[in-house]
Amino acid sequence: MSVHRKHRLLLALGAAGPVIFIACYLANGAAQPGYSSWHDTISVLSLARHGWIQIANFMLYGVLTLCFAEGLRRSGAVRGWGFRLLVIAGLGLLVIGPFRTDPVLGFPVGQVSVTTATGTVHSLTSLVVFLAFPAAALATMRRPLGGWAVFSITTSVLSLLSIVAFFALVTAAHNHSGGDSPAGLFERLPTVLLGLWQIAFVTRVWTGRQLSAGGKEPGRPGPGRQLSPSGLGPSVGGEEAR
């Protein structure tokens, strides 16, 4: 499957999205006093010193996820629910940036954990994003099922299990710090797993290993159809025209 130069640019931006997102939250977290990537959530970085960095990080990842979705659609690699779910994830990331989370798990230190309308929007939209990405990985699988399908299923299942563990730990720690629970680790695992899936998907499309969403190379005629000598449509001189 040949990929147009403009489509390659969209796909490259999509593959860069998780790399930038992960590198940014790791570097930002390391620079925050009292912050632990093992325990604290990614979202509370927006409440820390220079919180605008994480807000911009969410929104940039959202834009690059939309580029990823559109690049896959234009190249013929996804359609239908696979495309829609990626768009939902991208739009969700754009929302959770400006709608900042409430303090949670004892960070920022000294701030009381209260529930606000803004924080509720952030939490609910984050859940949508967390679910949309693994669902998209499942929706973009093609038959026959092979190694790529196994990789996509494994990525989705592990991500969903990590998400369940993360929300369970956060819920259990309501109104207190939650000790030294690995909530931060379980939140970060899906970003890494799904980020690797995004990069692998782009690589498959670039190298022509991913069939179009219709199960055939884009632009090729279906069974029983022949292109005319001009290549612009079905032949009118074959048996179909007789």
QUIGI-V389006 format. One record per pair of residues at least 24 apart in sequence whose C-alpha atoms are under 6 Angstrom apart, sorted by the first residue. I is the first residue (numbers start at 0). J is the second residue. If there is no record, write none. Layout:
# QUIGI-V389006
i:I j:J
i:I j:J
This chain:
# QUIGI-V389006
i:0 j:207
i:0 j:216
i:2 j:74
i:6 j:70
i:9 j:66
i:9 j:70
i:10 j:67
i:10 j:70
i:12 j:63
i:13 j:63
i:13 j:64
i:13 j:66
i:13 j:67
i:14 j:197
i:14 j:198
i:16 j:60
i:16 j:63
i:17 j:194
i:36 j:183
i:37 j:181
i:37 j:183
i:37 j:184
i:38 j:180
i:38 j:181
i:38 j:182
i:38 j:183
i:39 j:183
i:40 j:183
i:54 j:96
i:57 j:92
i:57 j:96
i:58 j:92
i:58 j:93
i:58 j:96
i:61 j:89
i:61 j:92
i:61 j:93
i:64 j:89
i:65 j:89
i:75 j:211
i:75 j:212
i:76 j:211
i:76 j:212
i:77 j:212
i:81 j:135
i:81 j:138
i:81 j:139
i:84 j:131
i:84 j:135
i:88 j:128
i:88 j:131
i:91 j:124
i:91 j:128
i:95 j:121
i:104 j:176
i:104 j:177
i:105 j:176
i:112 j:174
i:154 j:192
i:158 j:189
i:161 j:185
